């Protein structure tokens, strides 16, 4: 079973930036489209950004123009650069395949203060 470890979250003021990283335990990473998801209390986990094996990207409307997803297949790692953060971006962020097929990791908490 592939394991993922998310990191890079933290507390930031509105307008600030964070870069999240997700490392996968196995090199089948390169065979999959990958996504970043987020969940706030009481809500379902939503896909916010995805990237195909070839590097094509897609974003939820709420983050378009502010977030950038990228991947490094040699490192089995996917990134999420988050700029111009807003309080409504506060959530636990997870990575997984897109659509999700792997076991979920612990996620990384992002908190944006106003």
FIMIFI-693052 format. One record per atom (N, C-alpha, C): residue number from 1; residue in one letter; atom name; x, y, z. Coordinates in steps of 0.1 Angstrom, whole numbers, plus 2048, in hexadecimal, padded with zeros to 3 digits. Layout:
N
n / res / atom / px / py / pz
NUM / A / CA / X / Y / Z
...
This chain:
114
n / res / atom / px / py / pz
1 / X / N / 808 / 7F4 / 800
1 / X / CA / 800 / 800 / 800
1 / X / C / 809 / 80C / 800
2 / X / N / 807 / 815 / 7F7
2 / X / CA / 80E / 821 / 7F6
2 / X / C / 80B / 82B / 801
3 / X / N / 815 / 831 / 807
3 / X / CA / 813 / 83A / 812
3 / X / C / 818 / 848 / 80D
4 / X / N / 811 / 852 / 811
4 / X / CA / 814 / 860 / 80E
4 / X / C / 816 / 868 / 81B
5 / X / N / 81F / 871 / 81A
5 / X / CA / 822 / 87A / 825
5 / X / C / 821 / 888 / 821
6 / X / N / 818 / 890 / 826
6 / X / CA / 816 / 89E / 822
6 / X / C / 81E / 8A6 / 82C
7 / X / N / 823 / 8B2 / 828
7 / X / CA / 82A / 8BB / 831
7 / X / C / 829 / 8C9 / 82B
8 / X / N / 82D / 8D3 / 833
8 / X / CA / 82E / 8E0 / 82E
8 / X / C / 823 / 8EA / 833
9 / X / N / 819 / 8E4 / 83A
9 / X / CA / 80F / 8ED / 83F
9 / X / C / 813 / 8F6 / 84B
10 / X / N / 80A / 8FE / 84F
10 / X / CA / 80E / 907 / 85A
10 / X / C / 803 / 912 / 85B
11 / X / N / 807 / 91C / 863
11 / X / CA / 7FF / 928 / 866
11 / X / C / 804 / 933 / 85E
12 / X / N / 7FC / 93A / 856
12 / X / CA / 800 / 945 / 84E
12 / X / C / 7F6 / 950 / 84D
13 / X / N / 7F9 / 95C / 84C
13 / X / CA / 7F0 / 967 / 84B
13 / X / C / 7EA / 967 / 83D
14 / X / N / 7DE / 96C / 83C
14 / X / CA / 7D7 / 96E / 82F
14 / X / C / 7E1 / 976 / 825
15 / X / N / 7E1 / 971 / 819
15 / X / CA / 7EA / 977 / 80F
15 / X / C / 7F8 / 970 / 80E
16 / X / N / 7FB / 967 / 818
16 / X / CA / 807 / 961 / 818
16 / X / C / 808 / 954 / 80F
17 / X / N / 813 / 94D / 810
17 / X / CA / 816 / 941 / 808
17 / X / C / 81B / 936 / 810
18 / X / N / 818 / 92A / 80B
18 / X / CA / 81D / 91D / 810
18 / X / C / 820 / 914 / 805
19 / X / N / 829 / 90B / 807
19 / X / CA / 82C / 901 / 7FD
19 / X / C / 82A / 8F3 / 804
20 / X / N / 821 / 8EB / 7FF
20 / X / CA / 81F / 8DE / 805
20 / X / C / 826 / 8D4 / 7FC
21 / X / N / 82B / 8C9 / 803
21 / X / CA / 831 / 8BE / 7FC
21 / X / C / 82B / 8B1 / 800
22 / X / N / 82B / 8A7 / 7F7
22 / X / CA / 825 / 89A / 7FA
22 / X / C / 82F / 890 / 7F4
23 / X / N / 834 / 888 / 7FC
23 / X / CA / 83D / 87D / 7F8
23 / X / C / 837 / 870 / 7F8
24 / X / N / 838 / 868 / 7ED
24 / X / CA / 832 / 85B / 7ED
24 / X / C / 83D / 850 / 7EF
25 / X / N / 839 / 845 / 7F5
25 / X / CA / 842 / 83B / 7F9
25 / X / C / 847 / 832 / 7ED
26 / X / N / 840 / 832 / 7E2
26 / X / CA / 844 / 829 / 7D8
26 / X / C / 845 / 830 / 7CA
27 / X / N / 84D / 82B / 7C1
27 / X / CA / 84F / 832 / 7B5
27 / X / C / 844 / 830 / 7AB
28 / X / N / 839 / 829 / 7AF
28 / X / CA / 82D / 829 / 7A5
28 / X / C / 827 / 837 / 7A5
29 / X / N / 82C / 840 / 7AD
29 / X / CA / 827 / 84E / 7AD
29 / X / C / 826 / 853 / 79F
30 / X / N / 831 / 850 / 797
30 / X / CA / 832 / 856 / 78A
30 / X / C / 827 / 851 / 781
31 / X / N / 820 / 846 / 784
31 / X / CA / 816 / 840 / 77B
31 / X / C / 808 / 846 / 77E
32 / X / N / 807 / 84F / 787
32 / X / CA / 7FA / 854 / 78B
32 / X / C / 7F9 / 863 / 78A
33 / X / N / 7EC / 867 / 786
33 / X / CA / 7E9 / 875 / 788
33 / X / C / 7E7 / 877 / 797
34 / X / N / 7EC / 883 / 79C
34 / X / CA / 7EC / 886 / 7AA
34 / X / C / 7E4 / 892 / 7AD
35 / X / N / 7DF / 893 / 7B9
35 / X / CA / 7D6 / 89E / 7BD
35 / X / C / 7D9 / 8A3 / 7CB
36 / X / N / 7D6 / 8AF / 7CD
36 / X / CA / 7D5 / 8B5 / 7DB
36 / X / C / 7C7 / 8B7 / 7DE
37 / X / N / 7C3 / 8B3 / 7EA
37 / X / CA / 7B5 / 8B4 / 7EF
37 / X / C / 7B6 / 8BB / 7FC
38 / X / N / 7AA / 8C1 / 800
38 / X / CA / 7AA / 8C7 / 80D
38 / X / C / 79C / 8C4 / 814
39 / X / N / 79C / 8C4 / 821
39 / X / CA / 790 / 8C2 / 829
39 / X / C / 78F / 8CC / 834
40 / X / N / 784 / 8D2 / 836
40 / X / CA / 781 / 8DA / 842
40 / X / C / 777 / 8D3 / 84A
41 / X / N / 777 / 8D6 / 857
41 / X / CA / 76E / 8CF / 861
41 / X / C / 75F / 8CF / 85C
42 / X / N / 759 / 8C3 / 85C
42 / X / CA / 74B / 8C2 / 858
42 / X / C / 749 / 8C1 / 849
43 / X / N / 754 / 8C2 / 841
43 / X / CA / 752 / 8C1 / 833
43 / X / C / 75A / 8B5 / 82D
44 / X / N / 757 / 8B2 / 821
44 / X / CA / 75D / 8A7 / 81A
44 / X / C / 76B / 8AC / 815
45 / X / N / 773 / 8A2 / 811
45 / X / CA / 780 / 8A5 / 80C
45 / X / C / 77E / 8A8 / 7FD
46 / X / N / 783 / 8B4 / 7F9
46 / X / CA / 782 / 8B9 / 7EB
46 / X / C / 78F / 8B9 / 7E4
47 / X / N / 78F / 8B6 / 7D7
47 / X / CA / 79B / 8B7 / 7CF
47 / X / C / 79C / 8C6 / 7CB
48 / X / N / 7A8 / 8CB / 7CE
48 / X / CA / 7AB / 8D9 / 7CA
48 / X / C / 7B4 / 8DB / 7BF
49 / X / N / 7BD / 8D1 / 7BC
49 / X / CA / 7C6 / 8D2 / 7B1
49 / X / C / 7CB / 8C4 / 7AD
50 / X / N / 7CD / 8C2 / 7A0
50 / X / CA / 7D2 / 8B5 / 79C
50 / X / C / 7DC / 8B7 / 790
51 / X / N / 7E4 / 8AC / 78F
51 / X / CA / 7EE / 8AD / 784
51 / X / C / 7EF / 89F / 77E
52 / X / N / 7EF / 89E / 771
52 / X / CA / 7F0 / 891 / 76A
52 / X / C / 7FE / 88C / 76A
53 / X / N / 800 / 880 / 765
53 / X / CA / 80E / 87A / 764
53 / X / C / 816 / 883 / 75B
54 / X / N / 810 / 889 / 751
54 / X / CA / 817 / 892 / 748
54 / X / C / 819 / 8A0 / 74C
55 / X / N / 813 / 8A4 / 757
55 / X / CA / 815 / 8B1 / 75C
55 / X / C / 809 / 8BB / 759
56 / X / N / 7FE / 8B6 / 753
56 / X / CA / 7F3 / 8BF / 752
56 / X / C / 7EC / 8C1 / 75F
57 / X / N / 7E8 / 8CD / 762
57 / X / CA / 7E2 / 8D1 / 76F
57 / X / C / 7D3 / 8D5 / 76E
58 / X / N / 7CD / 8D4 / 779
58 / X / CA / 7BF / 8D9 / 77A
58 / X / C / 7BC / 8DE / 788
59 / X / N / 7B4 / 8E8 / 789
59 / X / CA / 7B2 / 8EE / 796
59 / X / C / 7A3 / 8F1 / 799
60 / X / N / 7A0 / 8F0 / 7A6
60 / X / CA / 792 / 8F5 / 7AA
60 / X / C / 792 / 904 / 7A8
61 / X / N / 786 / 909 / 7A5
61 / X / CA / 784 / 917 / 7A2
61 / X / C / 788 / 91F / 7AE
62 / X / N / 787 / 91A / 7BA
62 / X / CA / 78A / 922 / 7C6
62 / X / C / 799 / 924 / 7C8
63 / X / N / 7A1 / 91D / 7C1
63 / X / CA / 7B0 / 91F / 7C3
63 / X / C / 7B7 / 922 / 7B6
64 / X / N / 7AF / 923 / 7AB
64 / X / CA / 7B5 / 925 / 79E
64 / X / C / 7BC / 933 / 79E
65 / X / N / 7C8 / 933 / 799
65 / X / CA / 7D0 / 940 / 798
65 / X / C / 7D8 / 942 / 7A5
66 / X / N / 7D6 / 93B / 7B0
66 / X / CA / 7DD / 93D / 7BC
66 / X / C / 7E5 / 930 / 7C0
67 / X / N / 7E1 / 925 / 7BD
67 / X / CA / 7E8 / 918 / 7C0
67 / X / C / 7EE / 912 / 7B3
68 / X / N / 7FA / 90C / 7B5
68 / X / CA / 800 / 905 / 7AA
68 / X / C / 805 / 8F7 / 7AF
69 / X / N / 801 / 8ED / 7A7
69 / X / CA / 805 / 8DF / 7AA
69 / X / C / 810 / 8DC / 7A1
70 / X / N / 81A / 8D4 / 7A6
70 / X / CA / 825 / 8CF / 79E
70 / X / C / 829 / 8C2 / 7A3
71 / X / N / 832 / 8BB / 79C
71 / X / CA / 836 / 8AE / 7A0
71 / X / C / 845 / 8AC / 79C
72 / X / N / 84B / 8A3 / 7A4
72 / X / CA / 859 / 89F / 7A1
72 / X / C / 859 / 890 / 7A1
73 / X / N / 858 / 88A / 796
73 / X / CA / 857 / 87B / 796
73 / X / C / 863 / 874 / 79B
74 / X / N / 86F / 87A / 799
74 / X / CA / 87B / 874 / 79E
74 / X / C / 87B / 874 / 7AD
75 / X / N / 874 / 87C / 7B3
75 / X / CA / 874 / 87D / 7C2
75 / X / C / 867 / 877 / 7C8
76 / X / N / 85E / 872 / 7BF
76 / X / CA / 851 / 86D / 7C3
76 / X / C / 84A / 878 / 7CC
77 / X / N / 84A / 884 / 7C7
77 / X / CA / 845 / 88F / 7CF
77 / X / C / 83C / 898 / 7C7
78 / X / N / 831 / 89D / 7CD
78 / X / CA / 828 / 8A7 / 7C7
78 / X / C / 828 / 8B3 / 7D0
79 / X / N / 827 / 8BE / 7CA
79 / X / CA / 827 / 8CB / 7D2
79 / X / C / 81A / 8D3 / 7CF
80 / X / N / 817 / 8DC / 7D9
80 / X / CA / 80D / 8E5 / 7D7
80 / X / C / 812 / 8F3 / 7DC
81 / X / N / 814 / 8FC / 7D3
81 / X / CA / 818 / 90A / 7D6
81 / X / C / 80B / 912 / 7D8
82 / X / N / 809 / 917 / 7E4
82 / X / CA / 7FD / 91F / 7E7
82 / X / C / 801 / 92D / 7E9
83 / X / N / 7FC / 936 / 7E1
83 / X / CA / 7FE / 944 / 7E2
83 / X / C / 7F1 / 94C / 7E5
84 / X / N / 7F2 / 958 / 7EA
84 / X / CA / 7E7 / 960 / 7EC
84 / X / C / 7DC / 959 / 7F5
85 / X / N / 7E1 / 953 / 7FF
85 / X / CA / 7D8 / 94A / 807
85 / X / C / 7CD / 952 / 80E
86 / X / N / 7C2 / 94C / 80F
86 / X / CA / 7B6 / 952 / 815
86 / X / C / 7B2 / 94A / 822
87 / X / N / 7AB / 950 / 82B
87 / X / CA / 7A6 / 948 / 837
87 / X / C / 79E / 93C / 833
88 / X / N / 796 / 93D / 828
88 / X / CA / 78E / 931 / 823
88 / X / C / 797 / 926 / 81E
89 / X / N / 7A4 / 928 / 81C
89 / X / CA / 7AD / 91D / 818
89 / X / C / 7B1 / 914 / 824
90 / X / N / 7AD / 919 / 830
90 / X / CA / 7B0 / 911 / 83C
90 / X / C / 7AA / 903 / 83C
91 / X / N / 7B2 / 8F9 / 83D
91 / X / CA / 7AE / 8EB / 83C
91 / X / C / 7B9 / 8E2 / 83E
92 / X / N / 7B6 / 8D5 / 83F
92 / X / CA / 7C1 / 8CB / 83F
92 / X / C / 7C2 / 8C7 / 830
93 / X / N / 7CF / 8C7 / 82B
93 / X / CA / 7D2 / 8C4 / 81D
93 / X / C / 7D8 / 8B6 / 81C
94 / X / N / 7D3 / 8AF / 813
94 / X / CA / 7D7 / 8A1 / 810
94 / X / C / 7DB / 89F / 801
95 / X / N / 7E4 / 896 / 7FF
95 / X / CA / 7E6 / 892 / 7F1
95 / X / C / 7E2 / 883 / 7EF
96 / X / N / 7DF / 880 / 7E3
96 / X / CA / 7DC / 873 / 7DF
96 / X / C / 7DC / 872 / 7D0
97 / X / N / 7D9 / 867 / 7CA
97 / X / CA / 7D7 / 866 / 7BC
97 / X / C / 7CA / 86D / 7B9
98 / X / N / 7C8 / 871 / 7AC
98 / X / CA / 7BD / 877 / 7A7
98 / X / C / 7B6 / 870 / 79C
99 / X / N / 7AA / 869 / 79F
99 / X / CA / 7A3 / 869 / 7AB
99 / X / C / 7AB / 861 / 7B6
100 / X / N / 7A6 / 862 / 7C2
100 / X / CA / 7AE / 85C / 7CD
100 / X / C / 7AC / 84D / 7CE
101 / X / N / 7B8 / 846 / 7CF
101 / X / CA / 7B8 / 837 / 7CF
101 / X / C / 7C1 / 832 / 7DB
102 / X / N / 7CA / 83B / 7E0
102 / X / CA / 7D3 / 836 / 7EA
102 / X / C / 7CD / 839 / 7F8
103 / X / N / 7D3 / 833 / 802
103 / X / CA / 7D0 / 836 / 810
103 / X / C / 7D3 / 845 / 812
104 / X / N / 7CA / 84B / 819
104 / X / CA / 7CD / 859 / 81D
104 / X / C / 7D8 / 85B / 827
105 / X / N / 7E0 / 865 / 826
105 / X / CA / 7EA / 868 / 830
105 / X / C / 7E4 / 871 / 83B
106 / X / N / 7ED / 876 / 843
106 / X / CA / 7E8 / 87E / 84F
106 / X / C / 7E4 / 88C / 84B
107 / X / N / 7E9 / 890 / 83F
107 / X / CA / 7E6 / 89E / 83B
107 / X / C / 7EF / 8A8 / 842
108 / X / N / 7EE / 8B4 / 83D
108 / X / CA / 7F5 / 8BF / 844
108 / X / C / 7EC / 8CB / 845
109 / X / N / 7EC / 8D1 / 851
109 / X / CA / 7E3 / 8DB / 855
109 / X / C / 7E7 / 8E9 / 84F
110 / X / N / 7DF / 8EF / 848
110 / X / CA / 7E1 / 8FD / 844
110 / X / C / 7D7 / 906 / 84B
111 / X / N / 7DC / 910 / 851
111 / X / CA / 7D3 / 91A / 858
111 / X / C / 7D7 / 928 / 853
112 / X / N / 7CD / 92F / 84E
112 / X / CA / 7CF / 93C / 849
112 / X / C / 7C7 / 946 / 852
113 / X / N / 7CE / 94F / 858
113 / X / CA / 7C8 / 959 / 861
113 / X / C / 7C5 / 965 / 859
114 / X / N / 7BA / 96C / 85D
114 / X / CA / 7B6 / 978 / 856
114 / X / C / 7BC / 984 / 85C
